[in-house]
């Protein structure tokens, strides 16, 4: 089990986050959906954005503390359009 607050801390330590939603999908604290908005994603492809998030969470992903991670990465402009 991995607390959402820890995910928040780890992502904010590595990525300039302007908006972050972390949703526990199953109530077991190991399956999460993450929506992350960052200026750091400007000019990068979604695959690169996802790799950056996965790198920030590498330890709990490798240990199995986070078993499943659903990602939606957006630039601030994309986020404004999606609202």
N, C-alpha and C positions, 0 to 999 in steps of 0.2 A: 504494500500500500504506500502511496506517495501523495502527500498533501498538496492541494492546489496552490496554497501559499508558497510552497517551495518551488513549484513550477514557475510561478510569477517571479520570484526572486532570481531564479536561474536565467530566465529569459531577459529580464530587465538588466541583468549584469552583463549580458553579451550583445543585446540589441537595443537600439534607441526606440523604445516602444511609445507610441502615442495613444493606442487603444489596445486593450487585451481582455478577452473573455475566455475563461477556462471553465468548461462544463464537464462534470463527472457523469459519464454516460450510463453507468451501471450501478452507481452507489458503492462500488467496491474500491474506489480510489486507485484503479490501475488502467481504466479505459477512459480516455479524455478526448474531448473536442476542444480545439484551441483556435480562436480567431485572433490574429495578431496584425496590427497596423503599424507600419514603420516607414519613416523616410529612408531608412537604410535599404529598402526594397526598390526604391526608384531606379529605373534603368536596368533591373535584373529580371531574369526569367523566373517563373514560378518554381521550377526545379531548384534553382540556386537559392531561392528564398526558403524553400522547405529544407534544403540541406543545412542552411544556417540555423534554423530552429532545431533540427535534429542534432546538430553539433553542440548547441547550447544545452541540450538535454541528454547528451551522449551517455553519461554514467547511469542514470536511472533506466534508460532504454536498454542498455547493455545488460544490466543486472536483472531486468525483468520487473523492476518495481513499477515501471510504466509498461504495460503489456501492449496497449493499442493507443495510437495517437492519430486523430483525425485533424488535419490542418487546413486552415483557410488563411492565406497570407495576402495582405493588401497594402498598396501604397495609400497615403492619405487621400489622394485624388480619387482612387478607386473606392475607398471607404465612403467618401462624401457622395459619390454617385449611387452607391449601394443602399444608402439610408432610405 
